[in-house]
Amino acid sequence: MMQTNDLHNRRRFIKTVAVTSAYSALLGKGWNHVLAAEVSLHSASTTGTLRLSISKFPALQVESGSIRLGLNPIRGNPPGGPMPNGPYYPIIINRGPNNTFFGLNSRCSHQLCAVDVMDPSSNEITCPCHGSGYAIDGKKIRGPATQSLSKYATAFDGNDLLTIQIPGLGYSVTATDVQPGAGPGARLKMQFAALRNVGYEIQWRASLEKEPVIVPFSRTADGGLNETVFTATTNTTAGIFIERQGEIGFCTVAVRVAEI
Ligand code: FES
């Protein structure tokens, strides 16, 4: 039950949750490697920003490097697949000359297969289904596809941080006290729209300079805090419970992303 003397802290806490509600942990191959990317929510829009640390991706440290990132798995084989097994097509990221980067939607316009990463020897992307070809920037160079790959806006800070704007990736989170305070027994309920086969985790940082830590959660208000990944089998509203880590800080719902 919420007590009035906790209202101030509660309001402050919820505000920080709202500002930083959508994050993505890039966990590398196998979905369990080091945090390397995150998504932040644009206020008043559903566009999310994928933030990627280039140093975590050897392929992107050289010209003509290419990776494919999935927010959910893909399934199927040519000629009818692969296709996303969830709401998102993988994102292709290509590196060109002079610190240029291209973020592309892997959806082939021909019959909707997910295209492969770029071949560094030719700087071409080939669709595994019927051979359509695309240039480093997604432009169609060979059919049967009739259209280019769609591009995402990208920006590189010249050092290590690559940001990619992904429409439809932003989402909102609400947090309410179940038991007020902080530490053992102080529980917070996090609610957010969870999409099918997208893995979410809860992260906490005491301040923005700190690396986030993964917070275990329970699916019930008084259950054991023994889960770290929430994956829904259908689109749903997730309601999970965490122990509040401190009176102030940043609690985020992260989308897990993997190289696929
Ligand atoms: S789906 Fe046919 S070429 Fe890509």
py3Dmol code that shows the C-alpha trace and the ligand (Angstrom):
import py3Dmol

protein = """\
ATOM      1  CA  MET A   1       0.000   0.000   0.000  1.00  0.00           C
ATOM      2  CA  MET A   2       1.269   3.465  -0.828  1.00  0.00           C
ATOM      3  CA  GLN A   3       1.766   5.911   2.036  1.00  0.00           C
ATOM      4  CA  THR A   4       1.422   9.653   1.652  1.00  0.00           C
ATOM      5  CA  ASN A   5       4.942  10.419   2.873  1.00  0.00           C
ATOM      6  CA  ASP A   6       6.224   8.503  -0.115  1.00  0.00           C
ATOM      7  CA  LEU A   7       4.270  10.504  -2.645  1.00  0.00           C
ATOM      8  CA  HIS A   8       7.077  12.935  -3.316  1.00  0.00           C
ATOM      9  CA  ASN A   9       9.609  10.243  -4.013  1.00  0.00           C
ATOM     10  CA  ARG A  10       7.089   8.317  -5.994  1.00  0.00           C
ATOM     11  CA  ARG A  11       6.346  11.233  -8.297  1.00  0.00           C
ATOM     12  CA  ARG A  12      10.011  11.942  -8.850  1.00  0.00           C
ATOM     13  CA  PHE A  13      10.658   8.314  -9.577  1.00  0.00           C
ATOM     14  CA  ILE A  14       7.848   7.975 -12.076  1.00  0.00           C
ATOM     15  CA  LYS A  15       9.030  11.040 -13.942  1.00  0.00           C
ATOM     16  CA  THR A  16      12.462   9.585 -14.494  1.00  0.00           C
ATOM     17  CA  VAL A  17      10.891   6.340 -15.624  1.00  0.00           C
ATOM     18  CA  ALA A  18       8.796   8.189 -18.181  1.00  0.00           C
ATOM     19  CA  VAL A  19      11.785  10.037 -19.589  1.00  0.00           C
ATOM     20  CA  THR A  20      13.925   6.977 -20.000  1.00  0.00           C
ATOM     21  CA  SER A  21      11.280   4.377 -20.493  1.00  0.00           C
ATOM     22  CA  ALA A  22      12.560   2.581 -23.568  1.00  0.00           C
ATOM     23  CA  TYR A  23      16.018   1.143 -23.646  1.00  0.00           C
ATOM     24  CA  SER A  24      17.565  -1.703 -25.510  1.00  0.00           C
ATOM     25  CA  ALA A  25      20.304  -3.935 -24.289  1.00  0.00           C
ATOM     26  CA  LEU A  26      22.296  -5.310 -27.152  1.00  0.00           C
ATOM     27  CA  LEU A  27      23.345  -8.687 -25.999  1.00  0.00           C
ATOM     28  CA  GLY A  28      25.303  -9.997 -28.964  1.00  0.00           C
ATOM     29  CA  LYS A  29      25.129 -13.414 -30.498  1.00  0.00           C
ATOM     30  CA  GLY A  30      23.247 -15.935 -28.389  1.00  0.00           C
ATOM     31  CA  TRP A  31      21.222 -13.187 -26.710  1.00  0.00           C
ATOM     32  CA  ASN A  32      23.418 -13.190 -23.638  1.00  0.00           C
ATOM     33  CA  HIS A  33      26.508 -11.085 -24.235  1.00  0.00           C
ATOM     34  CA  VAL A  34      27.573  -7.689 -23.025  1.00  0.00           C
ATOM     35  CA  LEU A  35      25.334  -4.651 -23.093  1.00  0.00           C
ATOM     36  CA  ALA A  36      26.250  -2.642 -26.154  1.00  0.00           C
ATOM     37  CA  ALA A  37      23.248  -0.729 -27.397  1.00  0.00           C
ATOM     38  CA  GLU A  38      20.204   0.893 -26.017  1.00  0.00           C
ATOM     39  CA  VAL A  39      17.012   2.447 -27.249  1.00  0.00           C
ATOM     40  CA  SER A  40      15.623   5.641 -25.839  1.00  0.00           C
ATOM     41  CA  LEU A  41      12.126   6.957 -26.340  1.00  0.00           C
ATOM     42  CA  HIS A  42      11.521  10.220 -28.160  1.00  0.00           C
ATOM     43  CA  SER A  43       9.055  12.305 -26.268  1.00  0.00           C
ATOM     44  CA  ALA A  44       5.665  12.555 -27.972  1.00  0.00           C
ATOM     45  CA  SER A  45       6.569  10.124 -30.728  1.00  0.00           C
ATOM     46  CA  THR A  46       6.779   6.423 -31.268  1.00  0.00           C
ATOM     47  CA  THR A  47      10.232   6.626 -32.805  1.00  0.00           C
ATOM     48  CA  GLY A  48      12.929   4.962 -30.741  1.00  0.00           C
ATOM     49  CA  THR A  49      16.659   5.602 -30.931  1.00  0.00           C
ATOM     50  CA  LEU A  50      18.946   2.616 -31.113  1.00  0.00           C
ATOM     51  CA  ARG A  51      22.265   3.593 -29.553  1.00  0.00           C
ATOM     52  CA  LEU A  52      25.125   1.414 -30.629  1.00  0.00           C
ATOM     53  CA  SER A  53      28.685   1.314 -29.392  1.00  0.00           C
ATOM     54  CA  ILE A  54      30.807   0.604 -32.473  1.00  0.00           C
ATOM     55  CA  SER A  55      33.657  -0.744 -30.363  1.00  0.00           C
ATOM     56  CA  LYS A  56      31.460  -3.710 -29.428  1.00  0.00           C
ATOM     57  CA  PHE A  57      31.136  -4.788 -33.067  1.00  0.00           C
ATOM     58  CA  PRO A  58      34.375  -5.794 -34.808  1.00  0.00           C
ATOM     59  CA  ALA A  59      32.609  -5.861 -38.218  1.00  0.00           C
ATOM     60  CA  LEU A  60      31.724  -2.190 -37.932  1.00  0.00           C
ATOM     61  CA  GLN A  61      35.242  -1.065 -37.148  1.00  0.00           C
ATOM     62  CA  VAL A  62      36.341  -1.463 -40.770  1.00  0.00           C
ATOM     63  CA  GLU A  63      35.063  -0.032 -44.028  1.00  0.00           C
ATOM     64  CA  SER A  64      32.548  -2.325 -45.773  1.00  0.00           C
ATOM     65  CA  GLY A  65      31.687  -4.007 -42.486  1.00  0.00           C
ATOM     66  CA  SER A  66      28.070  -5.093 -41.995  1.00  0.00           C
ATOM     67  CA  ILE A  67      25.940  -6.533 -39.215  1.00  0.00           C
ATOM     68  CA  ARG A  68      22.309  -7.593 -38.910  1.00  0.00           C
ATOM     69  CA  LEU A  69      20.523  -6.942 -35.629  1.00  0.00           C
ATOM     70  CA  GLY A  70      17.310  -8.632 -34.570  1.00  0.00           C
ATOM     71  CA  LEU A  71      14.846  -7.402 -31.947  1.00  0.00           C
ATOM     72  CA  ASN A  72      13.041 -10.710 -32.322  1.00  0.00           C
ATOM     73  CA  PRO A  73      14.007 -14.006 -33.971  1.00  0.00           C
ATOM     74  CA  ILE A  74      13.559 -14.762 -37.659  1.00  0.00           C
ATOM     75  CA  ARG A  75      12.392 -18.056 -39.097  1.00  0.00           C
ATOM     76  CA  GLY A  76      12.108 -19.896 -42.405  1.00  0.00           C
ATOM     77  CA  ASN A  77      14.461 -20.592 -45.285  1.00  0.00           C
ATOM     78  CA  PRO A  78      14.572 -19.488 -48.917  1.00  0.00           C
ATOM     79  CA  PRO A  79      12.614 -19.199 -51.099  1.00  0.00           C
ATOM     80  CA  GLY A  80       9.790 -18.380 -48.654  1.00  0.00           C
ATOM     81  CA  GLY A  81      11.857 -16.931 -45.823  1.00  0.00           C
ATOM     82  CA  PRO A  82      13.516 -15.920 -43.582  1.00  0.00           C
ATOM     83  CA  MET A  83      10.866 -13.670 -42.179  1.00  0.00           C
ATOM     84  CA  PRO A  84      10.501 -12.095 -38.755  1.00  0.00           C
ATOM     85  CA  ASN A  85       9.012 -14.249 -36.028  1.00  0.00           C
ATOM     86  CA  GLY A  86       7.748 -11.166 -34.240  1.00  0.00           C
ATOM     87  CA  PRO A  87       6.992  -7.537 -35.077  1.00  0.00           C
ATOM     88  CA  TYR A  88      10.358  -6.352 -36.402  1.00  0.00           C
ATOM     89  CA  TYR A  89      12.507  -7.095 -39.412  1.00  0.00           C
ATOM     90  CA  PRO A  90      16.203  -7.217 -38.583  1.00  0.00           C
ATOM     91  CA  ILE A  91      18.162  -3.991 -39.001  1.00  0.00           C
ATOM     92  CA  ILE A  92      21.156  -4.019 -41.360  1.00  0.00           C
ATOM     93  CA  ILE A  93      23.995  -1.665 -40.457  1.00  0.00           C
ATOM     94  CA  ASN A  94      26.697  -1.070 -43.094  1.00  0.00           C
ATOM     95  CA  ARG A  95      29.869   0.939 -42.785  1.00  0.00           C
ATOM     96  CA  GLY A  96      31.026   2.964 -45.784  1.00  0.00           C
ATOM     97  CA  PRO A  97      34.119   5.152 -46.314  1.00  0.00           C
ATOM     98  CA  ASN A  98      34.986   8.110 -44.076  1.00  0.00           C
ATOM     99  CA  ASN A  99      32.893   7.165 -41.066  1.00  0.00           C
ATOM    100  CA  THR A 100      29.662   6.862 -43.013  1.00  0.00           C
ATOM    101  CA  PHE A 101      27.067   4.394 -41.767  1.00  0.00           C
ATOM    102  CA  PHE A 102      23.807   3.159 -43.241  1.00  0.00           C
ATOM    103  CA  GLY A 103      20.915   1.730 -41.233  1.00  0.00           C
ATOM    104  CA  LEU A 104      18.513  -0.303 -43.365  1.00  0.00           C
ATOM    105  CA  ASN A 105      15.338  -2.281 -42.905  1.00  0.00           C
ATOM    106  CA  SER A 106      16.139  -5.810 -44.130  1.00  0.00           C
ATOM    107  CA  ARG A 107      12.646  -6.284 -45.608  1.00  0.00           C
ATOM    108  CA  CYS A 108      12.962  -7.140 -49.303  1.00  0.00           C
ATOM    109  CA  SER A 109      10.221  -5.487 -51.336  1.00  0.00           C
ATOM    110  CA  HIS A 110       9.824  -8.500 -53.642  1.00  0.00           C
ATOM    111  CA  GLN A 111       8.253 -11.163 -51.429  1.00  0.00           C
ATOM    112  CA  LEU A 112       9.247  -9.839 -48.024  1.00  0.00           C
ATOM    113  CA  CYS A 113      12.229 -12.038 -47.120  1.00  0.00           C
ATOM    114  CA  ALA A 114      14.827 -10.626 -44.751  1.00  0.00           C
ATOM    115  CA  VAL A 115      18.006  -9.862 -46.706  1.00  0.00           C
ATOM    116  CA  ASP A 116      21.482 -10.891 -45.568  1.00  0.00           C
ATOM    117  CA  VAL A 117      24.316  -8.712 -44.330  1.00  0.00           C
ATOM    118  CA  MET A 118      26.370  -6.933 -46.992  1.00  0.00           C
ATOM    119  CA  ASP A 119      29.148  -8.848 -48.745  1.00  0.00           C
ATOM    120  CA  PRO A 120      32.292  -6.798 -47.969  1.00  0.00           C
ATOM    121  CA  SER A 121      34.042  -7.885 -51.184  1.00  0.00           C
ATOM    122  CA  SER A 122      31.350  -6.382 -53.413  1.00  0.00           C
ATOM    123  CA  ASN A 123      29.551  -3.966 -51.073  1.00  0.00           C
ATOM    124  CA  GLU A 124      26.303  -5.644 -52.139  1.00  0.00           C
ATOM    125  CA  ILE A 125      23.414  -7.010 -50.153  1.00  0.00           C
ATOM    126  CA  THR A 126      21.705 -10.043 -51.677  1.00  0.00           C
ATOM    127  CA  CYS A 127      18.280 -11.367 -50.867  1.00  0.00           C
ATOM    128  CA  PRO A 128      18.580 -15.107 -50.221  1.00  0.00           C
ATOM    129  CA  CYS A 129      15.129 -15.820 -51.672  1.00  0.00           C
ATOM    130  CA  HIS A 130      15.283 -14.733 -55.325  1.00  0.00           C
ATOM    131  CA  GLY A 131      18.568 -12.882 -55.625  1.00  0.00           C
ATOM    132  CA  SER A 132      17.560  -9.238 -55.550  1.00  0.00           C
ATOM    133  CA  GLY A 133      20.576  -7.015 -55.015  1.00  0.00           C
ATOM    134  CA  TYR A 134      21.012  -3.805 -53.057  1.00  0.00           C
ATOM    135  CA  ALA A 135      23.860  -1.309 -52.710  1.00  0.00           C
ATOM    136  CA  ILE A 136      25.513  -0.323 -49.427  1.00  0.00           C
ATOM    137  CA  ASP A 137      22.900   2.425 -48.953  1.00  0.00           C
ATOM    138  CA  GLY A 138      19.976   0.089 -49.683  1.00  0.00           C
ATOM    139  CA  LYS A 139      19.438   1.245 -53.257  1.00  0.00           C
ATOM    140  CA  LYS A 140      18.076  -1.504 -55.513  1.00  0.00           C
ATOM    141  CA  ILE A 141      20.623  -2.603 -58.103  1.00  0.00           C
ATOM    142  CA  ARG A 142      19.060  -5.875 -59.233  1.00  0.00           C
ATOM    143  CA  GLY A 143      15.524  -7.338 -59.334  1.00  0.00           C
ATOM    144  CA  PRO A 144      13.132  -8.976 -59.085  1.00  0.00           C
ATOM    145  CA  ALA A 145      12.551  -6.478 -56.267  1.00  0.00           C
ATOM    146  CA  THR A 146      11.244  -3.196 -57.629  1.00  0.00           C
ATOM    147  CA  GLN A 147      12.087  -0.980 -54.679  1.00  0.00           C
ATOM    148  CA  SER A 148      15.100  -0.142 -52.551  1.00  0.00           C
ATOM    149  CA  LEU A 149      15.399  -1.138 -48.905  1.00  0.00           C
ATOM    150  CA  SER A 150      13.994   1.490 -46.584  1.00  0.00           C
ATOM    151  CA  LYS A 151      16.570   3.541 -44.742  1.00  0.00           C
ATOM    152  CA  TYR A 152      16.693   4.686 -41.149  1.00  0.00           C
ATOM    153  CA  ALA A 153      18.164   8.027 -40.168  1.00  0.00           C
ATOM    154  CA  THR A 154      21.602   7.440 -38.631  1.00  0.00           C
ATOM    155  CA  ALA A 155      24.191   9.652 -36.947  1.00  0.00           C
ATOM    156  CA  PHE A 156      27.743   8.882 -35.860  1.00  0.00           C
ATOM    157  CA  ASP A 157      29.514  10.939 -33.235  1.00  0.00           C
ATOM    158  CA  GLY A 158      32.889  10.441 -34.943  1.00  0.00           C
ATOM    159  CA  ASN A 159      34.132   8.400 -32.033  1.00  0.00           C
ATOM    160  CA  ASP A 160      32.124   5.360 -30.948  1.00  0.00           C
ATOM    161  CA  LEU A 161      28.423   6.104 -30.765  1.00  0.00           C
ATOM    162  CA  LEU A 162      26.101   5.335 -33.657  1.00  0.00           C
ATOM    163  CA  THR A 163      22.438   6.276 -33.282  1.00  0.00           C
ATOM    164  CA  ILE A 164      19.684   4.952 -35.524  1.00  0.00           C
ATOM    165  CA  GLN A 165      16.114   6.230 -35.491  1.00  0.00           C
ATOM    166  CA  ILE A 166      13.596   3.379 -35.672  1.00  0.00           C
ATOM    167  CA  PRO A 167       9.938   4.359 -36.210  1.00  0.00           C
ATOM    168  CA  GLY A 168       7.516   2.323 -34.107  1.00  0.00           C
ATOM    169  CA  LEU A 169      10.156   1.230 -31.621  1.00  0.00           C
ATOM    170  CA  GLY A 170       9.300   3.665 -28.858  1.00  0.00           C
ATOM    171  CA  TYR A 171       6.919   2.640 -26.118  1.00  0.00           C
ATOM    172  CA  SER A 172       5.799   3.975 -22.790  1.00  0.00           C
ATOM    173  CA  VAL A 173       6.157   2.538 -19.320  1.00  0.00           C
ATOM    174  CA  THR A 174       4.199   3.235 -16.171  1.00  0.00           C
ATOM    175  CA  ALA A 175       5.455   2.464 -12.699  1.00  0.00           C
ATOM    176  CA  THR A 176       3.425   2.346  -9.513  1.00  0.00           C
ATOM    177  CA  ASP A 177       4.334   1.579  -5.935  1.00  0.00           C
ATOM    178  CA  VAL A 178       3.134  -1.673  -4.464  1.00  0.00           C
ATOM    179  CA  GLN A 179       5.194  -1.370  -1.298  1.00  0.00           C
ATOM    180  CA  PRO A 180       6.852   2.063  -0.896  1.00  0.00           C
ATOM    181  CA  GLY A 181      10.424   2.834   0.076  1.00  0.00           C
ATOM    182  CA  ALA A 182      13.611   1.260  -1.210  1.00  0.00           C
ATOM    183  CA  GLY A 183      15.475  -1.975  -0.658  1.00  0.00           C
ATOM    184  CA  PRO A 184      14.097  -5.314   0.533  1.00  0.00           C
ATOM    185  CA  GLY A 185      10.320  -5.487   0.323  1.00  0.00           C
ATOM    186  CA  ALA A 186       9.900  -2.184  -1.537  1.00  0.00           C
ATOM    187  CA  ARG A 187       8.126  -3.254  -4.664  1.00  0.00           C
ATOM    188  CA  LEU A 188       7.323  -1.390  -7.798  1.00  0.00           C
ATOM    189  CA  LYS A 189       5.019  -2.534 -10.575  1.00  0.00           C
ATOM    190  CA  MET A 190       6.180  -1.808 -14.124  1.00  0.00           C
ATOM    191  CA  GLN A 191       3.635  -1.935 -16.935  1.00  0.00           C
ATOM    192  CA  PHE A 192       4.377  -1.665 -20.638  1.00  0.00           C
ATOM    193  CA  ALA A 193       3.132  -2.930 -23.983  1.00  0.00           C
ATOM    194  CA  ALA A 194       5.089  -6.089 -24.746  1.00  0.00           C
ATOM    195  CA  LEU A 195       5.278  -7.314 -28.311  1.00  0.00           C
ATOM    196  CA  ARG A 196       5.350 -10.956 -29.343  1.00  0.00           C
ATOM    197  CA  ASN A 197       8.748 -12.637 -29.134  1.00  0.00           C
ATOM    198  CA  VAL A 198      10.563  -9.445 -28.138  1.00  0.00           C
ATOM    199  CA  GLY A 199      12.619  -9.959 -24.984  1.00  0.00           C
ATOM    200  CA  TYR A 200      12.456  -7.245 -22.327  1.00  0.00           C
ATOM    201  CA  GLU A 201      14.519  -6.765 -19.230  1.00  0.00           C
ATOM    202  CA  ILE A 202      14.449  -4.231 -16.439  1.00  0.00           C
ATOM    203  CA  GLN A 203      17.560  -2.169 -15.877  1.00  0.00           C
ATOM    204  CA  TRP A 204      18.557   0.174 -13.131  1.00  0.00           C
ATOM    205  CA  ARG A 205      21.168   2.875 -12.883  1.00  0.00           C
ATOM    206  CA  ALA A 206      21.699   5.074  -9.898  1.00  0.00           C
ATOM    207  CA  SER A 207      22.792   7.900 -12.212  1.00  0.00           C
ATOM    208  CA  LEU A 208      23.133   8.335 -15.953  1.00  0.00           C
ATOM    209  CA  GLU A 209      26.925   7.937 -15.800  1.00  0.00           C
ATOM    210  CA  LYS A 210      26.636   4.492 -14.279  1.00  0.00           C
ATOM    211  CA  GLU A 211      26.431   1.278 -16.264  1.00  0.00           C
ATOM    212  CA  PRO A 212      22.956  -0.221 -15.934  1.00  0.00           C
ATOM    213  CA  VAL A 213      22.431  -3.377 -13.929  1.00  0.00           C
ATOM    214  CA  ILE A 214      19.766  -5.943 -14.718  1.00  0.00           C
ATOM    215  CA  VAL A 215      17.052  -6.135 -12.072  1.00  0.00           C
ATOM    216  CA  PRO A 216      15.296  -9.453 -11.405  1.00  0.00           C
ATOM    217  CA  PHE A 217      11.508  -9.395 -11.365  1.00  0.00           C
ATOM    218  CA  SER A 218       8.456 -11.387 -10.368  1.00  0.00           C
ATOM    219  CA  ARG A 219       5.152 -11.779 -12.172  1.00  0.00           C
ATOM    220  CA  THR A 220       3.245 -11.405  -8.910  1.00  0.00           C
ATOM    221  CA  ALA A 221       3.304  -8.725  -6.229  1.00  0.00           C
ATOM    222  CA  ASP A 222       4.786 -11.005  -3.588  1.00  0.00           C
ATOM    223  CA  GLY A 223       6.445 -13.729  -5.677  1.00  0.00           C
ATOM    224  CA  GLY A 224      10.151 -14.550  -5.808  1.00  0.00           C
ATOM    225  CA  LEU A 225      12.340 -12.157  -7.787  1.00  0.00           C
ATOM    226  CA  ASN A 226      13.817 -14.831  -9.981  1.00  0.00           C
ATOM    227  CA  GLU A 227      13.252 -13.835 -13.626  1.00  0.00           C
ATOM    228  CA  THR A 228      15.323 -11.462 -15.739  1.00  0.00           C
ATOM    229  CA  VAL A 229      13.760 -11.644 -19.217  1.00  0.00           C
ATOM    230  CA  PHE A 230      10.106 -11.076 -20.085  1.00  0.00           C
ATOM    231  CA  THR A 231       9.122 -12.540 -23.435  1.00  0.00           C
ATOM    232  CA  ALA A 232       5.477 -12.577 -24.475  1.00  0.00           C
ATOM    233  CA  THR A 233       4.015 -15.214 -26.786  1.00  0.00           C
ATOM    234  CA  THR A 234       1.437 -12.698 -27.963  1.00  0.00           C
ATOM    235  CA  ASN A 235       1.145  -8.902 -27.918  1.00  0.00           C
ATOM    236  CA  THR A 236       0.097  -8.037 -24.391  1.00  0.00           C
ATOM    237  CA  THR A 237       0.379  -5.566 -21.544  1.00  0.00           C
ATOM    238  CA  ALA A 238       3.150  -6.751 -19.266  1.00  0.00           C
ATOM    239  CA  GLY A 239       2.807  -6.150 -15.551  1.00  0.00           C
ATOM    240  CA  ILE A 240       5.875  -7.203 -13.591  1.00  0.00           C
ATOM    241  CA  PHE A 241       7.185  -6.456 -10.115  1.00  0.00           C
ATOM    242  CA  ILE A 242      10.670  -5.407  -9.095  1.00  0.00           C
ATOM    243  CA  GLU A 243      12.328  -4.409  -5.882  1.00  0.00           C
ATOM    244  CA  ARG A 244      13.040  -0.713  -5.994  1.00  0.00           C
ATOM    245  CA  GLN A 245      16.789  -0.256  -5.990  1.00  0.00           C
ATOM    246  CA  GLY A 246      16.923   3.242  -4.550  1.00  0.00           C
ATOM    247  CA  GLU A 247      14.812   6.302  -3.911  1.00  0.00           C
ATOM    248  CA  ILE A 248      16.109   8.020  -7.022  1.00  0.00           C
ATOM    249  CA  GLY A 249      17.632   6.643 -10.163  1.00  0.00           C
ATOM    250  CA  PHE A 250      16.683   5.463 -13.591  1.00  0.00           C
ATOM    251  CA  CYS A 251      14.654   2.368 -14.098  1.00  0.00           C
ATOM    252  CA  THR A 252      14.165   1.319 -17.682  1.00  0.00           C
ATOM    253  CA  VAL A 253      12.487  -1.387 -19.680  1.00  0.00           C
ATOM    254  CA  ALA A 254      15.074  -2.629 -22.165  1.00  0.00           C
ATOM    255  CA  VAL A 255      14.563  -4.433 -25.434  1.00  0.00           C
ATOM    256  CA  ARG A 256      17.056  -7.208 -26.009  1.00  0.00           C
ATOM    257  CA  VAL A 257      18.766  -7.077 -29.383  1.00  0.00           C
ATOM    258  CA  ALA A 258      21.030  -9.698 -30.935  1.00  0.00           C
ATOM    259  CA  GLU A 259      23.181 -10.140 -34.016  1.00  0.00           C
ATOM    260  CA  ILE A 260      21.309 -12.633 -36.166  1.00  0.00           C
TER     261      ILE A 260
END
"""
ligand_1 = """\
4
FES
S 11.939 -11.873 -51.548
Fe 12.302 -12.328 -53.644
S 14.173 -11.388 -54.039
Fe 13.794 -10.900 -51.996
"""
view = py3Dmol.view(width=600, height=400)
view.addModel(protein, "pdb")
view.setStyle({"model": 0}, {"cartoon": {"style": "trace"}})
view.addModel(ligand_1, "xyz")
view.setStyle({"model": 1}, {"stick": {}})
view.zoomTo()
view.show()
